[in-house]
Amino acid sequence: MPLRHHELCFGCGTQNLFGLQMEVEEADEGRVAGRFFVKQDHQGPPGFAHGGVLAAALDEAMGLALEVRGLRTLTRRIEVDFQEPAPIGAFVQVEAAVDRQEGEDIFTTARAT
């Protein structure tokens, strides 16, 4: 069953026409995995997704990974290392997991291919 914050969420909502409309499900060991389709509306450099859109997808996956563990929080810091661009018209696979919790600080990781 797909995970959703709400139907108008930019990341996972199916009713947000300009959003990512990510399809994310719980995977093994509290990890989440899914995908989104890179639309022309997500374009940055000609023919490729805007880096901020890719960062938003990773942030969304991490947020859903937190919810699977029963945690509700907002991102305070995100760091992204881009390996290669995501072309318009491609599916981007995402996965995320909670690594550890130290007091009120929760550390998650996400990756996209």
FENSULRA-V104123 format. One record per backbone hydrogen bond with DSSP energy under -0.5 kcal/mol. CO is the residue of the C=O (numbers start at 1). NH is the residue of the N-H. If there is no record, write none. Layout:
co->CO nh->NH
co->CO nh->NH
//
This chain:
co->6 nh->9
co->7 nh->15
co->7 nh->16
co->9 nh->13
co->10 nh->20
co->10 nh->21
co->11 nh->22
co->15 nh->17
co->16 nh->19
co->20 nh->37
co->22 nh->24
co->23 nh->35
co->24 nh->3
co->25 nh->33
co->27 nh->30
co->28 nh->31
co->31 nh->27
co->32 nh->96
co->33 nh->25
co->34 nh->94
co->35 nh->23
co->36 nh->92
co->37 nh->39
co->38 nh->89
co->39 nh->42
co->40 nh->43
co->42 nh->50
co->45 nh->44
co->45 nh->48
co->47 nh->88
co->48 nh->44
co->50 nh->53
co->50 nh->54
co->51 nh->55
co->52 nh->56
co->53 nh->57
co->54 nh->58
co->55 nh->59
co->56 nh->60
co->57 nh->61
co->58 nh->62
co->59 nh->63
co->60 nh->64
co->61 nh->65
co->62 nh->66
co->63 nh->67
co->64 nh->68
co->65 nh->69
co->66 nh->69
co->66 nh->71
co->67 nh->70
co->71 nh->73
co->80 nh->82
co->85 nh->87
co->86 nh->49
co->87 nh->90
co->90 nh->38
co->91 nh->93
co->92 nh->36
co->93 nh->113
co->94 nh->34
co->95 nh->111
co->96 nh->32
co->97 nh->99
co->97 nh->109
co->100 nh->107
co->101 nh->103
co->102 nh->105
co->105 nh->102
co->106 nh->108
co->107 nh->99
co->107 nh->100
co->109 nh->97
co->111 nh->95
//
